């Protein structure tokens, strides 16, 4: 099986690319979805977050207060690294498990969306890496639609490698400017996805 890592900057179109691939029958596992699963009520990661970051990070409904935690970790690099030490090993274990299941099923290829693929040094887990990129202005426009302030956007972008560096290390770069059709046509040309 060809195991493909899909990465890129925040707001650059990874989710859109993943959806196009799913529609074409390519198995996809998404680290962002896994990150939400590992902090569901009753999960060990949620309890560890409460212990290390304070019980106020958990709402009265027993769920993680995501925005409150984000404010804490994106304003303090040491706290962000601490959160990553809780989440990333669990998320990695989940997508590696999914890849193993795909191999047993005889899948020809599978894709893991890993936004911090280079930052957490998991590139060796993949046969190749696709980086999704767009212009910085487009990225900011997309992130503003999430209701984030300029400061929130700046902090989240700074928490990742510069997109130029990710593009330089990737095997393939997909440009997410323009129409969905243009994006889909780029994906059709990638030999690892055929």
Residue pairs with C-beta under 8 A, 6 or more apart in sequence:
1 99
1 102
1 103
1 107
1 108
1 109
1 110
2 108
2 109
2 110
2 127
2 128
2 192
3 99
3 109
3 110
3 111
3 112
3 125
3 126
3 127
4 109
4 110
4 111
4 112
4 126
4 127
4 128
4 129
4 130
4 192
4 193
5 111
5 112
5 114
5 117
5 122
5 123
5 125
5 126
5 128
5 129
5 130
6 14
6 17
6 18
6 28
6 111
6 112
6 113
6 114
6 129
6 130
6 132
7 14
7 113
7 114
7 115
7 116
7 117
7 118
7 129
7 130
7 131
7 132
7 166
7 170
8 14
8 115
8 131
8 132
8 133
8 163
8 166
8 176
9 132
9 133
9 134
9 139
9 157
9 160
9 163
9 166
10 115
10 139
10 143
10 156
10 157
10 160
11 139
11 140
11 142
11 143
11 146
12 132
12 133
12 134
12 139
12 142
12 163
12 176
13 132
13 134
13 174
13 176
13 183
14 113
14 115
14 132
15 30
15 32
15 113
16 176
16 180
16 183
17 130
17 132
17 174
17 176
17 183
17 187
18 28
18 30
18 111
18 113
20 180
20 183
20 184
20 187
21 28
21 111
21 187
21 193
22 28
24 187
24 193
26 109
26 110
26 111
26 193
27 98
27 102
27 107
27 109
27 110
27 111
28 110
28 111
28 112
28 113
29 94
29 95
29 98
29 99
29 110
29 111
29 112
29 113
30 112
30 113
31 91
31 95
31 112
31 113
31 114
31 115
31 116
32 113
32 115
34 90
34 91
34 94
34 95
35 87
35 91
37 43
37 94
38 45
38 46
38 87
38 90
38 91
38 94
39 45
39 46
39 49
39 64
39 87
40 46
40 63
41 61
41 62
41 63
45 86
45 87
45 90
46 58
46 64
48 86
49 57
49 58
49 64
49 69
49 83
49 86
50 57
50 58
52 82
52 86
53 69
53 72
53 79
53 82
53 83
56 65
56 68
57 64
57 65
57 68
57 69
57 72
58 64
58 65
59 65
69 83
70 152
72 79
73 79
73 80
73 82
73 83
74 80
74 152
74 155
74 156
74 159
75 155
77 159
80 159
84 116
84 120
88 116
88 120
92 120
92 122
95 112
95 114
96 125
98 110
98 112
99 110
99 112
99 125
102 110
109 192
109 193
111 130
112 125
112 126
114 120
114 122
115 160
116 160
117 123
117 126
117 129
118 161
118 165
118 166
118 169
119 160
119 161
123 129
123 169
127 192
128 171
128 172
128 192
129 169
129 170
129 171
129 172
130 170
130 171
130 172
130 173
130 174
130 190
130 192
131 163
131 166
131 167
131 169
131 170
131 172
131 173
131 174
132 173
132 174
132 176
133 163
133 166
133 167
133 173
133 174
133 175
133 176
134 142
134 175
134 176
134 177
135 177
136 163
138 176
138 177
139 157
139 163
140 153
143 153
143 156
144 153
148 156
167 173
171 192
172 190
172 192
174 183
174 186
174 187
174 190
175 183
175 186
176 183
187 193
188 194
